[in-house]
Each structure stands twice: as structure tokens, then as C-alpha cells.
Amino acid sequence: MTKSNKNITFFTVNEIEGSLLMCESVVGIGFGEVVKITTREGEEKTGQVIDVSDNVTVIQIFEKTSGLNIKSIGIRFTGDTLKCPVSMDMLGRTFSGVGKPIDGGVNIIPEDYLDVHAATINPYSRAHPTKVIQTGISVIDGLNTLLLGQKLPLLSGTGMPHKRLASQIVSQAKVPGSDEPFTIVFAAMGITADEMVLFRDDFIKMGAIGRVVMFINLAEDPAIERLLTPGFALTTAEYLAFHHDHHVLVIMVDITNYCEALREISASRLEIPGRRGYPGYMYTDLAMLYERAGIIRGKKGSITMIPILTMPDDDVTHPIADLTNYITEGQIILDRSMFKRGIYPPIDPLPCLSRLMDKGIGLDKTREDHKQLSDQLYYAYAEGKTVQGTAMVSGEKALTNTDKLYLKFIERFEKEFINQGYYENRSIETTLN
């Protein structure tokens, strides 16, 4: 962007289509450059350059475009990329998907402005995760342990209690035996205003609000804001982790809404669709988000990520779930049959996996017998499920005494180990006992 264009307002808009604005190209425009759009009434909106050619520049507007008149719109190219104002004062606050306070509080005084589209962590500079995060949920802490710096997605289905589970993890998560600062960045995309109030009330009730930064994109907000929300959340997390040495847990719900917005914007740009209508670059887009989690050698802080997504039709092969599993280090899957039986959290251990679990458990970490205990529970539960299938086909008369013990085991295991209350916070020691 040339400096001479920075303070010039252009009235060269040719067309508005949805949230896209087409104008005549100007020399020196940069891809990703922030644009200020001024209406006839003096209202200012923000946009971003998403495509540049010799004749036409395409601008994505971040706000609603209803009522805009192409004859009276002024556009000003700022020469800057999209930046997030960051400060330690953000803790305990609630922001919109583009970083504006929406909790009725005063504007923060930024300590810095960081680029929202920062690069992912260089693989060479990454350190291996070795410390455990205690979520207070037995089926995660005992069988699929989460480590600092890991990215572990939670795959759910429509109508399942994944938002409730996310709220519980936010309220309970900590690094056991450590006095290092631990904070949560909570990014919600496409939720209702009622759900936003419920999340905030839960965090206040459980005494966690002081260590949480919330970024909320409501269902009624523009789709483009949904695409920016994870970037603002992760930029804030990077500031807390790598500038102030915090251990940061980033929880993003719902990644499915993010990908739907990605598909909507792609369709409006007339791009060639990929699998099930999603753009071909969705894998790259998700990887650029997920790979911002981790630990950097020489830095005390870390970023751990739990992206939560709902699988359409509970289909684990759906492109969003499929691509997420390629990139991340395991998965936690909510099971609808367990949900129908009243088990909370309805997590089926068998298809779940934490690929980094072995690096963070054992002697001097959790407990010496953690690995053996986890393996035995997995084996017994899998055997019990096999016996359960046999009993449904052949009847209980075909079962041996050992088979019947396995059936009793899975019943007790689901009711006493997996099942726990919403306000029940179990330590790792309690879980292993």
C-alpha cells in the first residue's frame, strides 16, 4: 500500500453482493489489507481486501451490508493488516468475535497490537509436551489424558451436551501441583445470546471468570466475523502465553459453524467447491488454526487447544471431523447411545484417543501404574462390549461366568467411572483410585 493512498477516500465502488464489495483497483493495494468503508450517514464499517486483480478489488465487509448504496460509499485503504489489541486487562472480559467489548465494560487500554493472521509455530522450535492438564473429568484424565501444548478435539453431535462439557472444562481445568499462571481463552462461534449468558453465568458461579477471556460470535452476526473469531482468540492466547508466560487453554466451539461460514463465503465468491460443498482449502485453513497451539523451546508459556465440533448426522467421516482428526493429536467422541441412557459426560472410551498421553503419565507425573490401569480398563470395557453383543444375539444363557462378570463391569464402569455430576471435579488421584 502506498503512503499516498492512506488518507484518500475513493468513491469507486461498482457492486455489492452479500458481504462482498467490488471496487476499481488502486495501485499499491495489498492482499489482507484493512479497509474503512464510510456510508452516507457517516457510519464507518471495516473490511478486508480478499482479492486483487488489475481492474477489480474485492473487499470482504465484516459487518452487515443492508442499506448500503454504491453511489455514496467511500472506501479508504489503511495500509495495515487486521490487528488485535491485547492487554492483561482482557482477563475476565467478554468480547465480540472481532475483539470489541460486549460486556458493558470500558474499552481496554492496549499494551500492544498483534497481527490476527500470525504464522503457526515453527516445527523446529516446538518442545514436546510432558505436563498434564487436569480437567476434573475421569474419562479424560484417566483414559485420554490431556497434556500442556496438545490439541485434542472433542467430536459431538447435534443436541448432545458438548457446550455443557466445554463450560465444565473451562471451570475445572488446571495444571496439578503447579503455581504457574493458567488461563482460558474461550471462543464461541454461532451461538445464541441465551447460550452466551449461560456460559458467562456458569463461569461466574464456578469462580472461573477471572481467568477467562471470552470471544463471542452470535448466530445473528455476519459470517465473516465467524471466520475472524478464532484468529482473535488465538492471538490473545499467544500474547498471554509467549509474552506473559501463562499456560493457556483455548476452547473453541463450534468449529462446524466456522466451517459453514467458510463454505458460505466461498460460495459467494463463486469458488469451485470441494467435498460436500466445502472449499478445497478448508484443510489448510483448519491447520493454520490448530497448529498455533503448542510449546516453544525457551518459552515458559504454552497453548493447549480443545476444538469442539458437531458432526452432521453423527458422521465421523464428515469432512470437518475427518480433516480435524488428520491435524490434531487424538479425539474425544461423545456417544449418542450413552447420552440417551442418561450418562454424563457421554464419552465412549473405545473410539477415543490421546496420542500424547504416554509422554505425560507415569512415575513422578501422575502415578506409576496409570498406564497399566488405563490399559486394563480399556481391555475390560472392550471385552464387556463384545460380550454384550453376544448376549443380544444368543441370549444370556450362552454366557460363561466370566462373561457375566464383564457385563457387570461395564455397567459399574459407566455408572461410577464415566458418569459424574456437572459440578463434580475429580482430581487425577481420585480418578485413578
Steps between C-alpha positions, in 0.01 A plus 500: 500500500649835402504770766334744262183286499478466876294812566308510171133399485398335172146497362558222247265224620339316208302223666391353835414132520420368847791598722732550201574843359660541155688819412752624245857398579747755632878477465672364811211308658609195703325168553354486852511879537243656731250736336275762661161542332304822567125523432297807405389534865862509616496147645834323465531129427811285475596263223796309363643456151455136400572515126692738275518510120605763248152650482296383801568477873270282712442610860341283767292716738502384862161647588147503357471650152124564487416857396834575334481704180788458255468863385570643846754256648850627568787254547838569658790255487689512831822324400475275808407137555232398750635535853370401842548742792637298793540568870503314832180692575320264261477233772144472627362693203265405213567615144329469164651279231711795383626607842251771600380495866137382528472459877415863574849572630743768387730457203833344588821703473708289260854410597565390142333435165570153356426366152194273508632283216826407672707207375476156657776381734817392316528119544874533567439728799230283658559329835338164579204513743568318828273662761140398572194723505239380749149555363325346802324253266599138566455357151735768362756518782517124553471357149574786255724733695542854366850653505618860495556603139278229353210551260225251587164544321163409646263355239131519581161483333198729479314519831783348705637677811833615349442864599428396857816288496700793362371720782599236757852468358544880504397511865707202620815481287836552671859377506523280812784582741596820315471863607570631148223727364230306313240683292220411258416660166145401408386561141136428413380519140140505385338471844182672619485794741341270761791257473746786542327604824498138623874459433586823680268423795655152534853642505398754765319239711801266494746779577689473171407827329810685626734278296287483184505716187181447297456566128137462395367491146121478504293314242356834384845649435647507147662181373832674439523586871473126571813446294689768694402385851758215532773733376425762767477229768829334401680834470392580857612152611842551339536833678420347839715190440810637331509857633384435858595131554146373562383147429197568280220257419309605186151353464325567169135409450362434242753435221214371284346849500839639400525261205141572394591870487807410297279314252254792485772755425659267245168458319443877492841537332395237239792273590507140380370284790671191638356214708135563594522859381782605735791689341808300407716713730301410815774256609762776474270743679442263794870411518591870524276520809589172672876528447515824698474284813812360661810576706797701370847406622635766735152635586333426833143530371298259286181483294276194532198470274165321523306568178140380536291412196162344429503225239200523263302173532761382756724420201863476606601485131345843432765732347518728806553213747721310255737790434509594868609146590780518240647813658449452874648260754206274581127541551232482769168375359158542660272198457127546438396162647672587829333841494160333461577280803555812712878466535689831531742565348393254227857423391558152357867416580544245220521735197678769705873560493758737643814446293728684744362340818798265554743795513327659799399214732682260728747532787559858623229626260162352590545155656731208426217261408300748290588339165433144620173601663384680186586200280316258730188718507503527120540124463226413748259754349566374145448139613180600676368666183578183301318286757208743494471450124511123542226512763274701269535236227518172695345592834656498847483120524788482254726703733763359732547620858795713383282655230241594760770667709596711199136606461490607865829684451382717209181588689695617805771662285247716317300593809786561744806593292377665179185652649556801727318815599531833320645661813708194595869579467710184542874519554724262302569311823126453559456387139776239524372370833 
